[in-house]
Amino acid sequence: MENFIRKRIDIATCWATNRISAMDTLERYEDSYAIAEEFREWILHIGEKNENLKDSVLNFPNELKKLLDPKIND
């Protein structure tokens, strides 16, 4: 389980830092700050609720998946 948690933290770290960078580039500083704060809380508390880890895993948005699937299959 420890390796799984470490992998999820690494993936989340990459996602969050890329998203924060994108928001900063777009000068959406409030969004950038919100992501930083939400990510900080996620990292600080991930080890406390291992049985609820599924709730903390980042998922690809279903709406975006439905939009992209037809384009990828063409």
N, CA, C and O atoms as a Tinker XYZ file with bonds, in Angstrom:
   296  protein
     1  N      0.826000   -1.194000    0.000000    73     2
     2  CA     0.000000    0.000000    0.000000    64     1     3
     3  C      0.869000    1.256000    0.000000    63     2     4     5
     4  O      0.485000    2.270000   -0.582000    81     3
     5  N      2.032000    1.201000    0.645000    73     3     6
     6  CA     2.903000    2.374000    0.726000    64     5     7
     7  C      3.366000    2.817000   -0.660000    63     6     8     9
     8  O      3.402000    4.014000   -0.942000    81     7
     9  N      3.721000    1.861000   -1.532000    73     7    10
    10  CA     4.137000    2.212000   -2.894000    64     9    11
    11  C      2.998000    2.844000   -3.672000    63    10    12    13
    12  O      3.211000    3.779000   -4.444000    81    11
    13  N      1.786000    2.334000   -3.471000    73    11    14
    14  CA     0.615000    2.898000   -4.145000    64    13    15
    15  C      0.399000    4.344000   -3.718000    63    14    16    17
    16  O      0.157000    5.212000   -4.557000    81    15
    17  N      0.484000    4.601000   -2.428000    73    15    18
    18  CA     0.314000    5.962000   -1.917000    64    17    19
    19  C      1.402000    6.871000   -2.460000    63    18    20    21
    20  O      1.116000    7.991000   -2.882000    81    19
    21  N      2.636000    6.411000   -2.457000    73    19    22
    22  CA     3.746000    7.219000   -2.973000    64    21    23
    23  C      3.523000    7.551000   -4.445000    63    22    24    25
    24  O      3.766000    8.680000   -4.869000    81    23
    25  N      3.060000    6.573000   -5.228000    73    23    26
    26  CA     2.805000    6.810000   -6.649000    64    25    27
    27  C      1.696000    7.841000   -6.828000    63    26    28    29
    28  O      1.808000    8.727000   -7.675000    81    27
    29  N      0.637000    7.737000   -6.049000    73    27    30
    30  CA    -0.475000    8.689000   -6.153000    64    29    31
    31  C     -0.009000   10.092000   -5.778000    63    30    32    33
    32  O     -0.413000   11.068000   -6.410000    81    31
    33  N      0.830000   10.197000   -4.764000    73    31    34
    34  CA     1.355000   11.505000   -4.364000    64    33    35
    35  C      2.220000   12.080000   -5.472000    63    34    36    37
    36  O      2.126000   13.270000   -5.771000    81    35
    37  N      3.063000   11.256000   -6.087000    73    35    38
    38  CA     3.904000   11.730000   -7.192000    64    37    39
    39  C      3.061000   12.213000   -8.366000    63    38    40    41
    40  O      3.341000   13.264000   -8.943000    81    39
    41  N      2.038000   11.456000   -8.718000    73    39    42
    42  CA     1.157000   11.851000   -9.816000    64    41    43
    43  C      0.428000   13.141000   -9.474000    63    42    44    45
    44  O      0.330000   14.043000  -10.305000    81    43
    45  N     -0.079000   13.229000   -8.261000    73    43    46
    46  CA    -0.800000   14.431000   -7.842000    64    45    47
    47  C      0.121000   15.641000   -7.805000    63    46    48    49
    48  O     -0.290000   16.750000   -8.147000    81    47
    49  N      1.359000   15.432000   -7.394000    73    47    50
    50  CA     2.323000   16.532000   -7.368000    64    49    51
    51  C      2.549000   17.075000   -8.767000    63    50    52    53
    52  O      2.552000   18.289000   -8.969000    81    51
    53  N      2.738000   16.190000   -9.731000    73    51    54
    54  CA     2.922000   16.625000  -11.127000    64    53    55
    55  C      1.686000   17.340000  -11.639000    63    54    56    57
    56  O      1.790000   18.396000  -12.262000    81    55
    57  N      0.518000   16.770000  -11.382000    73    55    58
    58  CA    -0.724000   17.385000  -11.849000    64    57    59
    59  C     -0.882000   18.778000  -11.264000    63    58    60    61
    60  O     -1.139000   19.739000  -11.989000    81    59
    61  N     -0.727000   18.885000   -9.947000    73    59    62
    62  CA    -0.951000   20.168000   -9.277000    64    61    63
    63  C      0.050000   21.221000   -9.721000    63    62    64    65
    64  O     -0.333000   22.361000   -9.982000    81    63
    65  N      1.311000   20.865000   -9.812000    73    63    66
    66  CA     2.302000   21.864000  -10.206000    64    65    67
    67  C      2.092000   22.314000  -11.648000    63    66    68    69
    68  O      2.268000   23.493000  -11.956000    81    67
    69  N      1.720000   21.397000  -12.533000    73    67    70
    70  CA     1.425000   21.784000  -13.914000    64    69    71
    71  C      0.185000   22.661000  -13.989000    63    70    72    73
    72  O      0.157000   23.639000  -14.736000    81    71
    73  N     -0.827000   22.320000  -13.228000    73    71    74
    74  CA    -2.071000   23.110000  -13.230000    64    73    75
    75  C     -1.821000   24.499000  -12.653000    63    74    76    77
    76  O     -2.309000   25.490000  -13.195000    81    75
    77  N     -1.073000   24.580000  -11.570000    73    75    78
    78  CA    -0.745000   25.875000  -10.964000    64    77    79
    79  C      0.038000   26.725000  -11.953000    63    78    80    81
    80  O     -0.223000   27.920000  -12.093000    81    79
    81  N      0.988000   26.119000  -12.633000    73    79    82
    82  CA     1.777000   26.839000  -13.631000    64    81    83
    83  C      0.892000   27.361000  -14.760000    63    82    84    85
    84  O      1.048000   28.498000  -15.205000    81    83
    85  N     -0.035000   26.524000  -15.221000    73    83    86
    86  CA    -0.947000   26.949000  -16.289000    64    85    87
    87  C     -1.828000   28.105000  -15.829000    63    86    88    89
    88  O     -2.038000   29.064000  -16.572000    81    87
    89  N     -2.339000   28.016000  -14.611000    73    87    90
    90  CA    -3.180000   29.097000  -14.088000    64    89    91
    91  C     -2.378000   30.390000  -13.929000    63    90    92    93
    92  O     -2.888000   31.474000  -14.212000    81    91
    93  N     -1.143000   30.281000  -13.483000    73    91    94
    94  CA    -0.289000   31.471000  -13.360000    64    93    95
    95  C     -0.010000   32.088000  -14.726000    63    94    96    97
    96  O     -0.021000   33.310000  -14.873000    81    95
    97  N      0.239000   31.247000  -15.721000    73    95    98
    98  CA     0.489000   31.743000  -17.074000    64    97    99
    99  C     -0.722000   32.497000  -17.612000    63    98   100   101
   100  O     -0.578000   33.506000  -18.303000    81    99
   101  N     -1.914000   32.003000  -17.293000    73    99   102
   102  CA    -3.149000   32.655000  -17.729000    64   101   103
   103  C     -3.543000   33.820000  -16.822000    63   102   104   105
   104  O     -4.587000   34.443000  -17.012000    81   103
   105  N     -2.695000   34.106000  -15.837000    73   103   106
   106  CA    -2.926000   35.160000  -14.847000    64   105   107
   107  C     -4.223000   34.941000  -14.069000    63   106   108   109
   108  O     -4.927000   35.890000  -13.722000    81   107
   109  N     -4.517000   33.687000  -13.809000    73   107   110
   110  CA    -5.675000   33.323000  -12.984000    64   109   111
   111  C     -5.141000   32.950000  -11.606000    63   110   112   113
   112  O     -5.145000   31.786000  -11.206000    81   111
   113  N     -4.687000   33.963000  -10.906000    73   111   114
   114  CA    -3.968000   33.759000   -9.652000    64   113   115
   115  C     -4.857000   33.210000   -8.540000    63   114   116   117
   116  O     -4.385000   32.445000   -7.699000    81   115
   117  N     -6.128000   33.586000   -8.521000    73   115   118
   118  CA    -7.027000   33.047000   -7.498000    64   117   119
   119  C     -7.209000   31.542000   -7.686000    63   118   120   121
   120  O     -7.213000   30.786000   -6.715000    81   119
   121  N     -7.359000   31.112000   -8.938000    73   119   122
   122  CA    -7.479000   29.677000   -9.217000    64   121   123
   123  C     -6.190000   28.949000   -8.845000    63   122   124   125
   124  O     -6.219000   27.857000   -8.277000    81   123
   125  N     -5.078000   29.564000   -9.172000    73   123   126
   126  CA    -3.778000   28.982000   -8.851000    64   125   127
   127  C     -3.631000   28.795000   -7.340000    63   126   128   129
   128  O     -3.196000   27.743000   -6.873000    81   127
   129  N     -3.995000   29.822000   -6.592000    73   127   130
   130  CA    -3.905000   29.759000   -5.134000    64   129   131
   131  C     -4.843000   28.680000   -4.583000    63   130   132   133
   132  O     -4.476000   27.931000   -3.678000    81   131
   133  N     -6.057000   28.610000   -5.139000    73   131   134
   134  CA    -7.023000   27.616000   -4.665000    64   133   135
   135  C     -6.502000   26.197000   -4.885000    63   134   136   137
   136  O     -6.640000   25.341000   -4.011000    81   135
   137  N     -5.910000   25.950000   -6.040000    73   135   138
   138  CA    -5.350000   24.622000   -6.317000    64   137   139
   139  C     -4.211000   24.322000   -5.350000    63   138   140   141
   140  O     -4.107000   23.213000   -4.827000    81   139
   141  N     -3.364000   25.308000   -5.118000    73   139   142
   142  CA    -2.245000   25.116000   -4.191000    64   141   143
   143  C     -2.751000   24.781000   -2.791000    63   142   144   145
   144  O     -2.212000   23.895000   -2.129000    81   143
   145  N     -3.778000   25.483000   -2.346000    73   143   146
   146  CA    -4.319000   25.221000   -1.009000    64   145   147
   147  C     -5.001000   23.857000   -0.934000    63   146   148   149
   148  O     -4.819000   23.126000    0.039000    81   147
   149  N     -5.778000   23.515000   -1.949000    73   147   150
   150  CA    -6.460000   22.226000   -1.948000    64   149   151
   151  C     -5.449000   21.085000   -2.005000    63   150   152   153
   152  O     -5.600000   20.083000   -1.306000    81   151
   153  N     -4.434000   21.236000   -2.825000    73   151   154
   154  CA    -3.406000   20.216000   -2.950000    64   153   155
   155  C     -2.644000   20.059000   -1.638000    63   154   156   157
   156  O     -2.326000   18.939000   -1.238000    81   155
   157  N     -2.351000   21.160000   -0.973000    73   155   158
   158  CA    -1.631000   21.110000    0.299000    64   157   159
   159  C     -2.419000   20.289000    1.311000    63   158   160   161
   160  O     -1.851000   19.448000    2.007000    81   159
   161  N     -3.713000   20.528000    1.396000    73   159   162
   162  CA    -4.547000   19.773000    2.329000    64   161   163
   163  C     -4.585000   18.291000    1.952000    63   162   164   165
   164  O     -4.552000   17.425000    2.825000    81   163
   165  N     -4.652000   18.009000    0.671000    73   163   166
   166  CA    -4.715000   16.619000    0.215000    64   165   167
   167  C     -3.466000   15.872000    0.634000    63   166   168   169
   168  O     -3.544000   14.746000    1.124000    81   167
   169  N     -2.311000   16.499000    0.441000    73   167   170
   170  CA    -1.046000   15.857000    0.797000    64   169   171
   171  C     -0.911000   15.703000    2.306000    63   170   172   173
   172  O     -0.481000   14.652000    2.782000    81   171
   173  N     -1.268000   16.720000    3.054000    73   171   174
   174  CA    -1.103000   16.665000    4.503000    64   173   175
   175  C     -1.956000   15.582000    5.153000    63   174   176   177
   176  O     -1.574000   15.029000    6.184000    81   175
   177  N     -3.104000   15.276000    4.561000    73   175   178
   178  CA    -4.035000   14.355000    5.213000    64   177   179
   179  C     -4.164000   12.998000    4.531000    63   178   180   181
   180  O     -4.961000   12.167000    4.966000    81   179
   181  N     -3.402000   12.760000    3.478000    73   179   182
   182  CA    -3.578000   11.499000    2.752000    64   181   183
   183  C     -3.245000   10.282000    3.610000    63   182   184   185
   184  O     -3.898000    9.247000    3.476000    81   183
   185  N     -2.275000   10.375000    4.462000    73   183   186
   186  CA    -1.894000    9.235000    5.281000    64   185   187
   187  C     -2.852000    8.930000    6.411000    63   186   188   189
   188  O     -2.777000    7.858000    7.012000    81   187
   189  N     -3.748000    9.847000    6.712000    73   187   190
   190  CA    -4.655000    9.667000    7.841000    64   189   191
   191  C     -5.845000    8.778000    7.522000    63   190   192   193
   192  O     -6.382000    8.125000    8.416000    81   191
   193  N     -6.266000    8.740000    6.265000    73   191   194
   194  CA    -7.471000    7.994000    5.921000    64   193   195
   195  C     -7.181000    7.026000    4.783000    63   194   196   197
   196  O     -7.721000    7.181000    3.688000    81   195
   197  N     -6.347000    6.043000    5.022000    73   195   198
   198  CA    -5.985000    5.098000    3.964000    64   197   199
   199  C     -7.188000    4.335000    3.428000    63   198   200   201
   200  O     -7.220000    3.992000    2.246000    81   199
   201  N     -8.184000    4.061000    4.280000    73   199   202
   202  CA    -9.358000    3.330000    3.812000    64   201   203
   203  C    -10.196000    4.175000    2.855000    63   202   204   205
   204  O    -11.006000    3.637000    2.100000    81   203
   205  N    -10.007000    5.488000    2.882000    73   203   206
   206  CA   -10.746000    6.371000    1.980000    64   205   207
   207  C     -9.857000    6.913000    0.868000    63   206   208   209
   208  O    -10.157000    7.957000    0.290000    81   207
   209  N     -8.785000    6.224000    0.568000    73   207   210
   210  CA    -7.854000    6.702000   -0.446000    64   209   211
   211  C     -8.537000    6.872000   -1.799000    63   210   212   213
   212  O     -8.185000    7.769000   -2.565000    81   211
   213  N     -9.509000    6.018000   -2.094000    73   211   214
   214  CA   -10.217000    6.101000   -3.365000    64   213   215
   215  C    -10.835000    7.491000   -3.560000    63   214   216   217
   216  O    -10.913000    7.978000   -4.688000    81   215
   217  N    -11.271000    8.127000   -2.478000    73   215   218
   218  CA   -11.850000    9.464000   -2.560000    64   217   219
   219  C    -10.813000   10.519000   -2.904000    63   218   220   221
   220  O    -11.166000   11.601000   -3.372000    81   219
   221  N     -9.545000   10.224000   -2.681000    73   219   222
   222  CA    -8.479000   11.194000   -2.909000    64   221   223
   223  C     -7.810000   11.056000   -4.268000    63   222   224   225
   224  O     -7.011000   11.909000   -4.657000    81   223
   225  N     -8.128000    9.996000   -4.988000    73   223   226
   226  CA    -7.474000    9.746000   -6.264000    64   225   227
   227  C     -8.038000   10.686000   -7.323000    63   226   228   229
   228  O     -9.250000   10.879000   -7.423000    81   227
   229  N     -7.138000   11.266000   -8.110000    73   227   230
   230  CA    -7.561000   12.158000   -9.182000    64   229   231
   231  C     -8.109000   11.338000  -10.346000    63   230   232   233
   232  O     -7.486000   10.376000  -10.794000    81   231
   233  N     -9.270000   11.731000  -10.819000    73   231   234
   234  CA    -9.889000   11.039000  -11.945000    64   233   235
   235  C    -10.025000   11.974000  -13.130000    63   234   236   237
   236  O    -10.203000   13.182000  -12.972000    81   235
   237  N     -9.939000   11.402000  -14.308000    73   235   238
   238  CA   -10.136000   12.181000  -15.528000    64   237   239
   239  C    -11.609000   12.559000  -15.609000    63   238   240   241
   240  O    -12.464000   11.689000  -15.442000    81   239
   241  N    -11.937000   13.826000  -15.859000    73   239   242
   242  CA   -13.348000   14.248000  -15.900000    64   241   243
   243  C    -14.137000   13.486000  -16.970000    63   242   244   245
   244  O    -13.707000   13.399000  -18.120000    81   243
   245  N    -15.286000   12.939000  -16.587000    73   243   246
   246  CA   -16.108000   12.159000  -17.510000    64   245   247
   247  C    -16.570000   12.981000  -18.708000    63   246   248   249
   248  O    -16.617000   12.475000  -19.830000    81   247
   249  N    -16.915000   14.256000  -18.471000    73   247   250
   250  CA   -17.397000   15.100000  -19.565000    64   249   251
   251  C    -16.314000   15.252000  -20.634000    63   250   252   253
   252  O    -16.590000   15.184000  -21.831000    81   251
   253  N    -15.092000   15.456000  -20.183000    73   251   254
   254  CA   -13.980000   15.615000  -21.111000    64   253   255
   255  C    -13.687000   14.309000  -21.840000    63   254   256   257
   256  O    -13.379000   14.311000  -23.031000    81   255
   257  N    -13.783000   13.203000  -21.124000    73   255   258
   258  CA   -13.561000   11.891000  -21.733000    64   257   259
   259  C    -14.582000   11.649000  -22.836000    63   258   260   261
   260  O    -14.223000   11.185000  -23.919000    81   259
   261  N    -15.855000   11.957000  -22.574000    73   259   262
   262  CA   -16.903000   11.762000  -23.579000    64   261   263
   263  C    -16.669000   12.643000  -24.800000    63   262   264   265
   264  O    -16.968000   12.245000  -25.925000    81   263
   265  N    -16.139000   13.829000  -24.578000    73   263   266
   266  CA   -15.863000   14.747000  -25.674000    64   265   267
   267  C    -14.665000   14.283000  -26.510000    63   266   268   269
   268  O    -14.679000   14.394000  -27.736000    81   267
   269  N    -13.643000   13.770000  -25.847000    73   267   270
   270  CA   -12.413000   13.392000  -26.542000    64   269   271
   271  C    -12.462000   12.016000  -27.199000    63   270   272   273
   272  O    -11.818000   11.807000  -28.227000    81   271
   273  N    -13.208000   11.080000  -26.632000    73   271   274
   274  CA   -13.248000    9.717000  -27.176000    64   273   275
   275  C    -13.611000    9.667000  -28.660000    63   274   276   277
   276  O    -12.916000    8.993000  -29.421000    81   275
   277  N    -14.670000   10.351000  -29.103000    73   275   278
   278  CA   -14.986000   10.294000  -30.541000    64   277   279
   279  C    -13.871000   10.881000  -31.412000    63   278   280   281
   280  O    -13.627000   10.393000  -32.515000    81   279
   281  N    -13.205000   11.911000  -30.930000    73   279   282
   282  CA   -12.135000   12.534000  -31.705000    64   281   283
   283  C    -10.922000   11.615000  -31.808000    63   282   284   285
   284  O    -10.250000   11.583000  -32.839000    81   283
   285  N    -10.647000   10.878000  -30.756000    73   283   286
   286  CA    -9.505000    9.960000  -30.750000    64   285   287
   287  C     -9.776000    8.764000  -31.656000    63   286   288   289
   288  O     -8.876000    8.276000  -32.340000    81   287
   289  N    -11.014000    8.300000  -31.656000    73   287   290
   290  CA   -11.373000    7.114000  -32.445000    64   289   291
   291  C    -11.502000    7.403000  -33.935000    63   290   292   293
   292  O    -11.530000    6.469000  -34.737000    81   291
   293  N    -11.581000    8.673000  -34.324000    73   291   294
   294  CA   -11.711000    9.022000  -35.750000    64   293   295
   295  C    -10.413000    8.904000  -36.486000    63   294   296
   296  O    -10.360000    9.162000  -37.688000    81   295
